[in-house]
Amino acid sequence: MTLGGLALAVGILVDDATVEIENINRNRQAEPDKDMDEVVLESAAQIATPAFVATISICIVFTPMFLLSGVAKFLFVPLGEAVIFAMLASYLLSRTVVPMMAKYLLRHDTPNTAESRNPFVRMQVRFEEAFERLRERYHGLLEFCLHHRRTFLVAFFSACVGSLVLIIPWLGRDFFPTIDSGSFNLHMRAPTGLRIEETARLCDLVERSIRRQLPPGEVSNIIDNIGPALQRHQHVLSEYWNRGYLGCGYPGDVRR
């Protein structure tokens, strides 16, 4: 699950560094005559708090996993730890290594205002122009919501409640879904001191009872394992001879 946590957070890990570099580049283009050290420091300071809040928010989401118990704890706690530690490390690197590398790599860079013939550069310019138009539309929508707060809040909470009504019947309630494995195991224990021959006879009686309870066409085989539980650390085995294990399997063409 640790690898699963890293795979889950791999896209988020690069966000801090990406936002840092993008802000440095934007401020560099806005003030090309400004000293590079000041551009890097101001750009890093502008997004320090928002990036920290975003990182902490993601970490808080995975905090309830540490309150789990049982099998779910061993499965999901490593995932939460991997995401939280990776996010904190990403934020630390974006505050230290990324500004330093940006200053080192962009020390001789000068903003170029001339139109480039490179198709990739033109594609980037067009994407940035389209994104800027999208941001302007979002800005207008945000202003409308701020000027009509009551209408927006009523519509928002109505949409939330409506989505819950539609989603709740389809939400799962178990960590592991119920499956039909086609077999079941039965553990039994005879009275202490019973001979192994009597334990075998008792297992035969249990097997006959199982065959009477289940339709004949639905029982493929029954395996009896009578005797001790075979483990490496057991040397005296006679005291376990009164235990039995039965495994019953269904035929694949009959089970539904």
Helices and strands as residue ranges (DSSP letters): H 2-13, H 15-30, H 36-62, G 63-67, H 71-105, H 119-147, H 149-167, G 168-170, E 183-189, H 196-213, G 216-218, E 221-226, G 238-240, E 243-249
